[in-house]
Amino acid sequence: MIGMIRLAVFGFLGMTVMYFLLSIYSRSTQREELEKEWDAEQGPGDRDDFIAAGMAAYEKGLRKKLIWLVYVIPTLAVIAAIYLLNFA
């Protein structure tokens, strides 16, 4: 039982680190893409306003929400493995 609790604690700590790293990486690639898009077109308005509007749209988008799968997929995989190894 202690082993399972230890696995859960360290697993969630590892997934949390992966979530934050993936979130930072995804935000930086989105920001870089917006910067390149504005530079290529010399877009309408101020560059900072364009990037801020694009990042606000990113915060509400699907790509940001999909990062939560970092928690869901490994948890479901461990639960499925425990079930299959013990009860199937």
C-alpha positions as CSV (number, residue, x, y, z in Angstrom):
1,M,0.0,0.0,0.0
2,I,2.8,2.4,0.8
3,G,4.4,1.6,-2.6
4,M,1.2,2.6,-4.3
5,I,1.0,5.9,-2.4
6,R,4.6,6.6,-3.2
7,L,4.0,5.9,-6.9
8,A,1.0,8.2,-6.9
9,V,2.8,11.1,-5.1
10,F,6.0,10.9,-7.3
11,G,3.9,10.2,-10.4
12,F,1.8,13.3,-9.9
13,L,4.9,15.4,-9.1
14,G,6.5,14.2,-12.3
15,M,3.4,14.9,-14.3
16,T,3.2,18.4,-12.8
17,V,6.7,19.1,-13.8
18,M,5.9,17.8,-17.3
19,Y,2.8,19.9,-17.4
20,F,4.6,23.1,-16.6
21,L,7.4,22.5,-19.0
22,L,5.0,21.6,-21.8
23,S,2.9,24.6,-21.0
24,I,5.9,27.0,-21.1
25,Y,7.1,25.4,-24.4
26,S,3.7,25.6,-26.0
27,R,3.2,29.3,-25.0
28,S,6.7,30.2,-26.4
29,T,6.1,28.5,-29.7
30,Q,2.7,30.2,-30.0
31,R,4.3,33.5,-29.2
32,E,7.1,33.0,-31.7
33,E,4.6,32.0,-34.4
34,L,2.6,35.2,-33.8
35,E,5.8,37.3,-33.9
36,K,6.8,35.7,-37.2
37,E,3.3,36.2,-38.7
38,W,3.3,39.9,-37.7
39,D,6.9,40.4,-39.1
40,A,6.0,38.7,-42.4
41,E,2.9,40.8,-43.0
42,Q,3.9,43.9,-41.0
43,G,0.4,43.4,-39.7
44,P,-2.2,45.9,-38.7
45,G,-1.6,47.9,-35.6
46,D,1.1,47.6,-33.0
47,R,3.1,44.4,-32.8
48,D,2.6,44.1,-29.0
49,D,-1.1,44.5,-29.3
50,F,-1.2,41.8,-32.1
51,I,0.8,39.4,-30.0
52,A,-1.3,40.1,-26.9
53,A,-4.6,39.5,-28.8
54,G,-3.2,36.2,-30.2
55,M,-2.0,35.0,-26.8
56,A,-5.5,35.8,-25.4
57,A,-7.0,33.7,-28.1
58,Y,-4.5,30.9,-27.3
59,E,-5.5,30.9,-23.6
60,K,-9.1,30.0,-24.6
61,G,-8.1,27.6,-27.4
62,L,-8.1,23.8,-27.6
63,R,-4.3,23.5,-27.7
64,K,-4.0,24.9,-24.1
65,K,-6.7,22.5,-22.9
66,L,-5.1,19.5,-24.5
67,I,-2.0,19.9,-22.3
68,W,-4.1,18.6,-19.4
69,L,-3.9,15.2,-21.1
70,V,-0.4,15.0,-19.4
71,Y,-2.4,14.1,-16.3
72,V,-5.2,12.0,-17.8
73,I,-3.4,9.6,-20.1
74,P,-0.7,8.3,-17.6
75,T,-3.2,8.0,-14.8
76,L,-5.6,6.0,-17.0
77,A,-2.7,3.8,-18.2
78,V,-1.6,3.0,-14.7
79,I,-5.2,2.2,-13.6
80,A,-5.7,0.0,-16.7
81,A,-2.4,-1.8,-16.0
82,I,-3.3,-2.4,-12.4
83,Y,-6.7,-3.7,-13.3
84,L,-5.4,-5.9,-16.1
85,L,-2.6,-7.4,-14.0
86,N,-4.6,-8.0,-10.9
87,F,-8.2,-8.7,-12.0
88,A,-8.3,-9.8,-15.7
